[in-house]
Amino acid sequence: MYKVKVYVTLRESVLDPQGGAVKRALHTMNYSEVEEVRIGKYMELTLTNTDDVEKRIDEMCSKLLANTVIEDYRYEIEEVVPS
Amino acid sequence: MYKVKVYVTLRESVLDPQGGAVKRALHTMNYSEVEEVRIGKYMELTLTNTDDVEKRIDEMCSKLLANTVIEDYRYEIEEVVPS
């Protein structure tokens, strides 16, 4: 079994209005030390044993989980031994 | 300066319909090895130097960034030295 963590973030050049809204909200709450907020997605996938895990995860990310026009992705694959 | 990574995930007991939809989409695309998908948020904050960073980040998470009734959060704080 595999546990996969996928991180999807907006590309550096893409405007993040949601992050801007969160930043303003934090400033209103007196957290004025916050300079920038960027918001992304975090996904945890559980996979049964299969071949080519890394290749298949990469495909899932580029085809469905991330929009590669505006987003970058990275992932961590961890093999889990059921106890 | 600090770079803070915040991960917000749904609590184990909370249903994740968005994750379920992504799982079904992946099955339709023949990634039948996917057993479970849980979707969360990932945020990157940039902070200017300030005291009590950890305490203040914890407050931001519990007050605004996460809904602690249904979500858990964790964070990583990294000090960045401007070059």
N, CA and C atoms of all chains as a GROMACS GRO file, in nm:
protein
  498
    1MET      N    1   0.084  -0.120   0.000
    1MET     CA    2   0.000   0.000   0.000
    1MET      C    3   0.088   0.125   0.000
    2TYR      N    4   0.041   0.227  -0.064
    2TYR     CA    5   0.116   0.351  -0.070
    2TYR      C    6   0.032   0.468  -0.020
    3LYS      N    7   0.098   0.557   0.052
    3LYS     CA    8   0.037   0.685   0.089
    3LYS      C    9   0.106   0.791   0.006
    4VAL      N   10   0.031   0.868  -0.067
    4VAL     CA   11   0.091   0.971  -0.151
    4VAL      C   12   0.039   1.108  -0.108
    5LYS      N   13   0.131   1.200  -0.089
    5LYS     CA   14   0.093   1.337  -0.057
    5LYS      C   15   0.120   1.425  -0.179
    6VAL      N   16   0.018   1.493  -0.225
    6VAL     CA   17   0.032   1.577  -0.344
    6VAL      C   18   0.012   1.723  -0.303
    7TYR      N   19   0.103   1.809  -0.346
    7TYR     CA   20   0.094   1.952  -0.318
    7TYR      C   21   0.077   2.024  -0.451
    8VAL      N   22  -0.031   2.100  -0.464
    8VAL     CA   23  -0.054   2.176  -0.587
    8VAL      C   24  -0.051   2.324  -0.551
    9THR      N   25   0.037   2.398  -0.617
    9THR     CA   26   0.048   2.541  -0.588
    9THR      C   27   0.034   2.622  -0.716
   10LEU      N   28  -0.014   2.743  -0.702
   10LEU     CA   29  -0.022   2.832  -0.817
   10LEU      C   30   0.120   2.868  -0.861
   11ARG      N   31   0.142   2.877  -0.991
   11ARG     CA   32   0.272   2.922  -1.040
   11ARG      C   33   0.301   3.062  -0.989
   12GLU      N   34   0.429   3.090  -0.974
   12GLU     CA   35   0.476   3.216  -0.918
   12GLU      C   36   0.413   3.337  -0.988
   13SER      N   37   0.398   3.327  -1.120
   13SER     CA   38   0.353   3.441  -1.200
   13SER      C   39   0.202   3.460  -1.198
   14VAL      N   40   0.130   3.366  -1.136
   14VAL     CA   41  -0.016   3.372  -1.139
   14VAL      C   42  -0.068   3.444  -1.014
   15LEU      N   43  -0.157   3.537  -1.036
   15LEU     CA   44  -0.217   3.614  -0.927
   15LEU      C   45  -0.301   3.523  -0.837
   16ASP      N   46  -0.296   3.546  -0.706
   16ASP     CA   47  -0.371   3.462  -0.612
   16ASP      C   48  -0.467   3.549  -0.530
   17PRO      N   49  -0.586   3.577  -0.584
   17PRO     CA   50  -0.680   3.666  -0.515
   17PRO      C   51  -0.725   3.609  -0.380
   18GLN      N   52  -0.738   3.476  -0.372
   18GLN     CA   53  -0.780   3.414  -0.246
   18GLN      C   54  -0.674   3.438  -0.138
   19GLY      N   55  -0.548   3.422  -0.179
   19GLY     CA   56  -0.438   3.450  -0.086
   19GLY      C   57  -0.438   3.596  -0.043
   20GLY      N   58  -0.466   3.686  -0.138
   20GLY     CA   59  -0.472   3.828  -0.105
   20GLY      C   60  -0.582   3.858  -0.003
   21ALA      N   61  -0.697   3.791  -0.019
   21ALA     CA   62  -0.808   3.812   0.074
   21ALA      C   63  -0.771   3.763   0.214
   22VAL      N   64  -0.704   3.648   0.221
   22VAL     CA   65  -0.662   3.594   0.351
   22VAL      C   66  -0.561   3.688   0.416
   23LYS      N   67  -0.470   3.740   0.336
   23LYS     CA   68  -0.370   3.834   0.388
   23LYS      C   69  -0.439   3.957   0.448
   24ARG      N   70  -0.536   4.012   0.375
   24ARG     CA   71  -0.606   4.131   0.427
   24ARG      C   72  -0.681   4.097   0.556
   25ALA      N   73  -0.742   3.979   0.559
   25ALA     CA   74  -0.814   3.939   0.681
   25ALA      C   75  -0.717   3.930   0.798
   26LEU      N   76  -0.597   3.874   0.774
   26LEU     CA   77  -0.498   3.862   0.883
   26LEU      C   78  -0.452   4.001   0.928
   27HIS      N   79  -0.437   4.094   0.833
   27HIS     CA   80  -0.398   4.230   0.872
   27HIS      C   81  -0.505   4.294   0.959
   28THR      N   82  -0.631   4.273   0.921
   28THR     CA   83  -0.743   4.325   1.001
   28THR      C   84  -0.738   4.270   1.144
   29MET      N   85  -0.688   4.147   1.157
   29MET     CA   86  -0.679   4.084   1.289
   29MET      C   87  -0.548   4.118   1.359
   30ASN      N   88  -0.478   4.220   1.308
   30ASN     CA   89  -0.353   4.268   1.367
   30ASN      C   90  -0.232   4.176   1.350
   31TYR      N   91  -0.237   4.088   1.252
   31TYR     CA   92  -0.118   4.011   1.218
   31TYR      C   93  -0.049   4.082   1.102
   32SER      N   94   0.004   4.200   1.132
   32SER     CA   95   0.056   4.284   1.024
   32SER      C   96   0.192   4.234   0.974
   33GLU      N   97   0.250   4.133   1.041
   33GLU     CA   98   0.378   4.079   0.996
   33GLU      C   99   0.363   3.992   0.871
   34VAL      N  100   0.238   3.961   0.833
   34VAL     CA  101   0.217   3.874   0.717
   34VAL      C  102   0.238   3.954   0.588
   35GLU      N  103   0.336   3.912   0.510
   35GLU     CA  104   0.369   3.985   0.387
   35GLU      C  105   0.302   3.927   0.264
   36GLU      N  106   0.291   3.795   0.264
   36GLU     CA  107   0.229   3.732   0.147
   36GLU      C  108   0.163   3.602   0.189
   37VAL      N  109   0.052   3.570   0.123
   37VAL     CA  110  -0.014   3.442   0.144
   37VAL      C  111  -0.043   3.382   0.007
   38ARG      N  112  -0.002   3.258  -0.012
   38ARG     CA  113  -0.034   3.187  -0.137
   38ARG      C  114  -0.110   3.061  -0.098
   39ILE      N  115  -0.219   3.037  -0.166
   39ILE     CA  116  -0.303   2.924  -0.128
   39ILE      C  117  -0.299   2.815  -0.233
   40GLY      N  118  -0.280   2.694  -0.187
   40GLY     CA  119  -0.275   2.580  -0.278
   40GLY      C  120  -0.359   2.466  -0.226
   41LYS      N  121  -0.343   2.351  -0.288
   41LYS     CA  122  -0.418   2.234  -0.244
   41LYS      C  123  -0.323   2.127  -0.194
   42TYR      N  124  -0.374   2.047  -0.104
   42TYR     CA  125  -0.296   1.938  -0.046
   42TYR      C  126  -0.385   1.814  -0.053
   43MET      N  127  -0.337   1.708  -0.113
   43MET     CA  128  -0.419   1.588  -0.127
   43MET      C  129  -0.346   1.467  -0.075
   44GLU      N  130  -0.417   1.382  -0.006
   44GLU     CA  131  -0.360   1.255   0.040
   44GLU      C  132  -0.430   1.141  -0.033
   45LEU      N  133  -0.354   1.061  -0.104
   45LEU     CA  134  -0.411   0.948  -0.177
   45LEU      C  135  -0.362   0.818  -0.113
   46THR      N  136  -0.451   0.723  -0.102
   46THR     CA  137  -0.412   0.589  -0.058
   46THR      C  138  -0.424   0.497  -0.179
   47LEU      N  139  -0.316   0.426  -0.210
   47LEU     CA  140  -0.315   0.339  -0.328
   47LEU      C  141  -0.288   0.195  -0.287
   48THR      N  142  -0.352   0.102  -0.354
   48THR     CA  143  -0.316  -0.037  -0.335
   48THR      C  144  -0.185  -0.060  -0.410
   49ASN      N  145  -0.123  -0.173  -0.384
   49ASN     CA  146   0.004  -0.202  -0.450
   49ASN      C  147  -0.015  -0.210  -0.600
   50THR      N  148   0.075  -0.149  -0.669
   50THR     CA  149   0.064  -0.146  -0.814
   50THR      C  150   0.204  -0.119  -0.870
   51ASP      N  151   0.222  -0.150  -0.996
   51ASP     CA  152   0.353  -0.121  -1.057
   51ASP      C  153   0.359   0.027  -1.098
   52ASP      N  154   0.479   0.075  -1.119
   52ASP     CA  155   0.497   0.209  -1.175
   52ASP      C  156   0.426   0.319  -1.096
   53VAL      N  157   0.428   0.309  -0.964
   53VAL     CA  158   0.354   0.406  -0.883
   53VAL      C  159   0.391   0.548  -0.921
   54GLU      N  160   0.520   0.574  -0.929
   54GLU     CA  161   0.562   0.712  -0.951
   54GLU      C  162   0.512   0.765  -1.085
   55LYS      N  163   0.525   0.684  -1.188
   55LYS     CA  164   0.479   0.725  -1.321
   55LYS      C  165   0.328   0.750  -1.320
   56ARG      N  166   0.254   0.661  -1.253
   56ARG     CA  167   0.108   0.675  -1.253
   56ARG      C  168   0.064   0.796  -1.171
   57ILE      N  169   0.131   0.823  -1.060
   57ILE     CA  170   0.097   0.941  -0.980
   57ILE      C  171   0.124   1.067  -1.062
   58ASP      N  172   0.237   1.068  -1.131
   58ASP     CA  173   0.270   1.185  -1.212
   58ASP      C  174   0.161   1.209  -1.318
   59GLU      N  175   0.115   1.102  -1.380
   59GLU     CA  176   0.006   1.114  -1.478
   59GLU      C  177  -0.121   1.169  -1.415
   60MET      N  178  -0.158   1.115  -1.297
   60MET     CA  179  -0.280   1.162  -1.229
   60MET      C  180  -0.271   1.311  -1.203
   61CYS      N  181  -0.151   1.356  -1.159
   61CYS     CA  182  -0.134   1.498  -1.129
   61CYS      C  183  -0.149   1.582  -1.255
   62SER      N  184  -0.080   1.541  -1.363
   62SER     CA  185  -0.080   1.628  -1.481
   62SER      C  186  -0.213   1.621  -1.556
   63LYS      N  187  -0.285   1.508  -1.542
   63LYS     CA  188  -0.411   1.496  -1.616
   63LYS      C  189  -0.531   1.546  -1.538
   64LEU      N  190  -0.529   1.531  -1.406
   64LEU     CA  191  -0.651   1.565  -1.330
   64LEU      C  192  -0.627   1.655  -1.210
   65LEU      N  193  -0.528   1.622  -1.128
   65LEU     CA  194  -0.519   1.688  -0.998
   65LEU      C  195  -0.469   1.832  -1.006
   66ALA      N  196  -0.384   1.860  -1.105
   66ALA     CA  197  -0.334   1.997  -1.119
   66ALA      C  198  -0.366   2.048  -1.259
   67ASN      N  199  -0.384   2.178  -1.268
   67ASN     CA  200  -0.398   2.243  -1.399
   67ASN      C  201  -0.261   2.301  -1.432
   68THR      N  202  -0.187   2.228  -1.514
   68THR     CA  203  -0.045   2.263  -1.532
   68THR      C  204  -0.022   2.395  -1.605
   69VAL      N  205  -0.130   2.452  -1.660
   69VAL     CA  206  -0.114   2.583  -1.723
   69VAL      C  207  -0.085   2.689  -1.616
   70ILE      N  208  -0.153   2.677  -1.503
   70ILE     CA  209  -0.136   2.779  -1.399
   70ILE      C  210  -0.082   2.723  -1.268
   71GLU      N  211  -0.069   2.590  -1.257
   71GLU     CA  212  -0.029   2.531  -1.130
   71GLU      C  213   0.094   2.441  -1.143
   72ASP      N  214   0.173   2.437  -1.038
   72ASP     CA  215   0.282   2.340  -1.025
   72ASP      C  216   0.238   2.232  -0.928
   73TYR      N  217   0.299   2.115  -0.938
   73TYR     CA  218   0.269   2.012  -0.839
   73TYR      C  219   0.396   1.939  -0.799
   74ARG      N  220   0.392   1.886  -0.678
   74ARG     CA  221   0.498   1.795  -0.635
   74ARG      C  222   0.434   1.691  -0.545
   75TYR      N  223   0.500   1.577  -0.529
   75TYR     CA  224   0.438   1.470  -0.451
   75TYR      C  225   0.543   1.391  -0.376
   76GLU      N  226   0.497   1.328  -0.268
   76GLU     CA  227   0.583   1.240  -0.189
   76GLU      C  228   0.514   1.105  -0.181
   77ILE      N  229   0.586   0.999  -0.215
   77ILE     CA  230   0.528   0.865  -0.212
   77ILE      C  231   0.590   0.789  -0.096
   78GLU      N  232   0.506   0.728  -0.016
   78GLU     CA  233   0.554   0.656   0.102
   78GLU      C  234   0.492   0.516   0.099
   79GLU      N  235   0.575   0.414   0.108
   79GLU     CA  236   0.520   0.279   0.110
   79GLU      C  237   0.477   0.245   0.252
   80VAL      N  238   0.357   0.193   0.265
   80VAL     CA  239   0.304   0.161   0.398
   80VAL      C  240   0.289   0.010   0.409
   81VAL      N  241   0.347  -0.045   0.512
   81VAL     CA  242   0.334  -0.188   0.536
   81VAL      C  243   0.220  -0.208   0.637
   82PRO      N  244   0.110  -0.270   0.596
   82PRO     CA  245  -0.002  -0.288   0.689
   82PRO      C  246   0.045  -0.373   0.807
   83SER      N  247   0.009  -0.332   0.927
   83SER     CA  248   0.054  -0.405   1.046
   83SER      C  249  -0.044  -0.516   1.084
   84MET      N  250   1.315   3.709   0.819
   84MET     CA  251   1.196   3.670   0.744
   84MET      C  252   1.166   3.522   0.767
   85TYR      N  253   1.039   3.490   0.766
   85TYR     CA  254   1.000   3.351   0.786
   85TYR      C  255   0.911   3.304   0.671
   86LYS      N  256   0.934   3.180   0.632
   86LYS     CA  257   0.843   3.112   0.538
   86LYS      C  258   0.768   3.008   0.620
   87VAL      N  259   0.637   3.014   0.615
   87VAL     CA  260   0.559   2.918   0.693
   87VAL      C  261   0.470   2.838   0.598
   88LYS      N  262   0.474   2.707   0.614
   88LYS     CA  263   0.387   2.620   0.536
   88LYS      C  264   0.278   2.565   0.626
   89VAL      N  265   0.154   2.588   0.588
   89VAL     CA  266   0.042   2.543   0.671
   89VAL      C  267  -0.037   2.437   0.593
   90TYR      N  268  -0.064   2.327   0.660
   90TYR     CA  269  -0.142   2.218   0.600
   90TYR      C  270  -0.272   2.205   0.678
   91VAL      N  271  -0.383   2.217   0.609
   91VAL     CA  272  -0.512   2.203   0.676
   91VAL      C  273  -0.582   2.081   0.616
   92THR      N  274  -0.619   1.986   0.701
   92THR     CA  275  -0.684   1.864   0.653
   92THR      C  276  -0.815   1.842   0.727
   93LEU      N  277  -0.908   1.776   0.660
   93LEU     CA  278  -1.033   1.740   0.726
   93LEU      C  279  -1.004   1.636   0.833
   94ARG      N  280  -1.073   1.646   0.947
   94ARG     CA  281  -1.058   1.544   1.049
   94ARG      C  282  -1.099   1.407   0.994
   95GLU      N  283  -1.038   1.304   1.047
   95GLU     CA  284  -1.059   1.167   1.002
   95GLU      C  285  -1.209   1.131   0.994
   96SER      N  286  -1.286   1.180   1.091
   96SER     CA  287  -1.426   1.139   1.103
   96SER      C  288  -1.518   1.217   1.009
   97VAL      N  289  -1.463   1.319   0.941
   97VAL     CA  290  -1.548   1.404   0.858
   97VAL      C  291  -1.548   1.354   0.714
   98LEU      N  292  -1.666   1.342   0.658
   98LEU     CA  293  -1.684   1.297   0.520
   98LEU      C  294  -1.620   1.396   0.423
   99ASP      N  295  -1.557   1.346   0.317
   99ASP     CA  296  -1.493   1.433   0.220
   99ASP      C  297  -1.552   1.410   0.081
  100PRO      N  298  -1.663   1.474   0.048
  100PRO     CA  299  -1.728   1.449  -0.080
  100PRO      C  300  -1.642   1.491  -0.200
  101GLN      N  301  -1.561   1.595  -0.182
  101GLN     CA  302  -1.474   1.639  -0.292
  101GLN      C  303  -1.370   1.530  -0.322
  102GLY      N  304  -1.315   1.474  -0.214
  102GLY     CA  305  -1.220   1.363  -0.230
  102GLY      C  306  -1.286   1.243  -0.298
  103GLY      N  307  -1.411   1.216  -0.260
  103GLY     CA  308  -1.484   1.105  -0.322
  103GLY      C  309  -1.503   1.128  -0.471
  104ALA      N  310  -1.532   1.252  -0.510
  104ALA     CA  311  -1.552   1.284  -0.651
  104ALA      C  312  -1.422   1.266  -0.729
  105VAL      N  313  -1.310   1.310  -0.669
  105VAL     CA  314  -1.180   1.295  -0.736
  105VAL      C  315  -1.146   1.146  -0.750
  106LYS      N  316  -1.175   1.069  -0.647
  106LYS     CA  317  -1.150   0.925  -0.653
  106LYS      C  318  -1.229   0.861  -0.768
  107ARG      N  319  -1.356   0.895  -0.778
  107ARG     CA  320  -1.439   0.839  -0.887
  107ARG      C  321  -1.386   0.881  -1.023
  108ALA      N  322  -1.342   1.008  -1.034
  108ALA     CA  323  -1.286   1.054  -1.161
  108ALA      C  324  -1.162   0.973  -1.197
  109LEU      N  325  -1.077   0.947  -1.097
  109LEU     CA  326  -0.955   0.870  -1.122
  109LEU      C  327  -0.988   0.726  -1.164
  110HIS      N  328  -1.092   0.669  -1.102
  110HIS     CA  329  -1.134   0.534  -1.140
  110HIS      C  330  -1.181   0.532  -1.285
  111THR      N  331  -1.257   0.635  -1.323
  111THR     CA  332  -1.305   0.646  -1.462
  111THR      C  333  -1.187   0.650  -1.559
  112MET      N  334  -1.075   0.709  -1.513
  112MET     CA  335  -0.957   0.721  -1.597
  112MET      C  336  -0.866   0.598  -1.584
  113ASN      N  337  -0.921   0.490  -1.527
  113ASN     CA  338  -0.850   0.362  -1.513
  113ASN      C  339  -0.738   0.362  -1.409
  114TYR      N  340  -0.741   0.454  -1.315
  114TYR     CA  341  -0.649   0.446  -1.202
  114TYR      C  342  -0.722   0.377  -1.088
  115SER      N  343  -0.750   0.249  -1.107
  115SER     CA  344  -0.834   0.178  -1.012
  115SER      C  345  -0.759   0.143  -0.884
  116GLU      N  346  -0.628   0.167  -0.880
  116GLU     CA  347  -0.550   0.139  -0.759
  116GLU      C  348  -0.576   0.242  -0.649
  117VAL      N  349  -0.646   0.352  -0.683
  117VAL     CA  350  -0.670   0.456  -0.584
  117VAL      C  351  -0.781   0.414  -0.489
  118GLU      N  352  -0.747   0.401  -0.362
  118GLU     CA  353  -0.845   0.355  -0.263
  118GLU      C  354  -0.915   0.469  -0.192
  119GLU      N  355  -0.841   0.575  -0.168
  119GLU     CA  356  -0.901   0.686  -0.096
  119GLU      C  357  -0.832   0.816  -0.138
  120VAL      N  358  -0.910   0.923  -0.143
  120VAL     CA  359  -0.855   1.056  -0.168
  120VAL      C  360  -0.912   1.150  -0.062
  121ARG      N  361  -0.825   1.223   0.005
  121ARG     CA  362  -0.868   1.324   0.102
  121ARG      C  363  -0.810   1.456   0.056
  122ILE      N  364  -0.892   1.558   0.052
  122ILE     CA  365  -0.845   1.687   0.000
  122ILE      C  366  -0.836   1.791   0.111
  123GLY      N  367  -0.726   1.859   0.115
  123GLY     CA  368  -0.706   1.962   0.215
  123GLY      C  369  -0.651   2.088   0.151
  124LYS      N  370  -0.606   2.180   0.236
  124LYS     CA  371  -0.550   2.304   0.185
  124LYS      C  372  -0.404   2.315   0.225
  125TYR      N  373  -0.331   2.386   0.142
  125TYR     CA  374  -0.190   2.406   0.166
  125TYR      C  375  -0.165   2.556   0.149
  126MET      N  376  -0.107   2.620   0.249
  126MET     CA  377  -0.086   2.765   0.241
  126MET      C  378   0.060   2.798   0.270
  127GLU      N  379   0.114   2.891   0.193
  127GLU     CA  380   0.249   2.941   0.218
  127GLU      C  381   0.240   3.086   0.262
  128LEU      N  382   0.289   3.115   0.380
  128LEU     CA  383   0.287   3.252   0.431
  128LEU      C  384   0.430   3.305   0.439
  129THR      N  385   0.447   3.428   0.401
  129THR     CA  386   0.575   3.496   0.419
  129THR      C  387   0.556   3.600   0.529
  130LEU      N  388   0.643   3.593   0.631
  130LEU     CA  389   0.629   3.684   0.745
  130LEU      C  390   0.756   3.767   0.761
  131THR      N  391   0.740   3.892   0.799
  131THR     CA  392   0.857   3.970   0.837
  131THR      C  393   0.900   3.925   0.976
  132ASN      N  394   1.018   3.964   1.016
  132ASN     CA  395   1.066   3.924   1.148
  132ASN      C  396   0.974   3.976   1.257
  133THR      N  397   0.946   3.892   1.350
  133THR     CA  398   0.855   3.928   1.456
  133THR      C  399   0.882   3.834   1.574
  134ASP      N  400   0.839   3.873   1.691
  134ASP     CA  401   0.856   3.784   1.807
  134ASP      C  402   0.745   3.680   1.809
  135ASP      N  403   0.768   3.575   1.884
  135ASP     CA  404   0.663   3.475   1.907
  135ASP      C  405   0.604   3.419   1.780
  136VAL      N  406   0.686   3.395   1.679
  136VAL     CA  407   0.631   3.349   1.550
  136VAL      C  408   0.541   3.228   1.568
  137GLU      N  409   0.591   3.128   1.642
  137GLU     CA  410   0.515   3.004   1.651
  137GLU      C  411   0.379   3.027   1.716
  138LYS      N  412   0.377   3.105   1.824
  138LYS     CA  413   0.251   3.133   1.893
  138LYS      C  414   0.154   3.206   1.799
  139ARG      N  415   0.206   3.304   1.724
  139ARG     CA  416   0.119   3.383   1.638
  139ARG      C  417   0.068   3.301   1.520
  140ILE      N  418   0.152   3.214   1.465
  140ILE     CA  419   0.106   3.128   1.356
  140ILE      C  420  -0.004   3.035   1.406
  141ASP      N  421   0.016   2.980   1.526
  141ASP     CA  422  -0.084   2.891   1.582
  141ASP      C  423  -0.219   2.963   1.598
  142GLU      N  424  -0.212   3.086   1.644
  142GLU     CA  425  -0.335   3.167   1.656
  142GLU      C  426  -0.402   3.191   1.520
  143MET      N  427  -0.320   3.228   1.420
  143MET     CA  428  -0.377   3.252   1.286
  143MET      C  429  -0.450   3.128   1.235
  144CYS      N  430  -0.387   3.011   1.258
  144CYS     CA  431  -0.448   2.886   1.213
  144CYS      C  432  -0.580   2.861   1.284
  145SER      N  433  -0.579   2.873   1.417
  145SER     CA  434  -0.700   2.836   1.490
  145SER      C  435  -0.810   2.940   1.475
  146LYS      N  436  -0.772   3.066   1.451
  146LYS     CA  437  -0.874   3.170   1.438
  146LYS      C  438  -0.927   3.188   1.296
  147LEU      N  439  -0.840   3.169   1.197
  147LEU     CA  440  -0.885   3.201   1.061
  147LEU      C  441  -0.858   3.090   0.959
  148LEU      N  442  -0.737   3.036   0.958
  148LEU     CA  443  -0.699   2.951   0.845
  148LEU      C  444  -0.765   2.813   0.848
  149ALA      N  445  -0.793   2.762   0.967
  149ALA     CA  446  -0.858   2.632   0.976
  149ALA      C  447  -0.987   2.645   1.056
  150ASN      N  448  -1.083   2.562   1.023
  150ASN     CA  449  -1.205   2.552   1.103
  150ASN      C  450  -1.185   2.431   1.195
  151THR      N  451  -1.147   2.459   1.319
  151THR     CA  452  -1.103   2.349   1.406
  151THR      C  453  -1.215   2.252   1.446
  152VAL      N  454  -1.339   2.288   1.415
  152VAL     CA  455  -1.448   2.194   1.443
  152VAL      C  456  -1.436   2.072   1.350
  153ILE      N  457  -1.400   2.097   1.226
  153ILE     CA  458  -1.394   1.986   1.130
  153ILE      C  459  -1.255   1.964   1.070
  154GLU      N  460  -1.160   2.055   1.101
  154GLU     CA  461  -1.030   2.044   1.037
  154GLU      C  462  -0.915   2.039   1.138
  155ASP      N  463  -0.810   1.970   1.102
  155ASP     CA  464  -0.684   1.973   1.176
  155ASP      C  465  -0.585   2.059   1.099
  156TYR      N  466  -0.485   2.111   1.169
  156TYR     CA  467  -0.381   2.184   1.097
  156TYR      C  468  -0.245   2.151   1.155
  157ARG      N  469  -0.145   2.167   1.071
  157ARG     CA  470  -0.007   2.160   1.118
  157ARG      C  471   0.074   2.259   1.034
  158TYR      N  472   0.190   2.298   1.086
  158TYR     CA  473   0.268   2.398   1.012
  158TYR      C  474   0.416   2.376   1.032
  159GLU      N  475   0.491   2.427   0.936
  159GLU     CA  476   0.637   2.422   0.942
  159GLU      C  477   0.688   2.565   0.926
  160ILE      N  478   0.772   2.607   1.020
  160ILE     CA  479   0.826   2.742   1.015
  160ILE      C  480   0.973   2.735   0.976
  161GLU      N  481   1.010   2.815   0.879
  161GLU     CA  482   1.148   2.813   0.831
  161GLU      C  483   1.199   2.956   0.829
  162GLU      N  484   1.311   2.980   0.894
  162GLU     CA  485   1.367   3.115   0.892
  162GLU      C  486   1.446   3.134   0.763
  163VAL      N  487   1.422   3.244   0.696
  163VAL     CA  488   1.489   3.271   0.570
  163VAL      C  489   1.581   3.391   0.587
  164VAL      N  490   1.705   3.372   0.550
  164VAL     CA  491   1.799   3.484   0.556
  164VAL      C  492   1.807   3.545   0.416
  165PRO      N  493   1.763   3.669   0.401
  165PRO     CA  494   1.768   3.730   0.267
  165PRO      C  495   1.913   3.741   0.219
  166SER      N  496   1.936   3.702   0.097
  166SER     CA  497   2.074   3.702   0.046
  166SER      C  498   2.106   3.838  -0.017
   0.00000   0.00000   0.00000
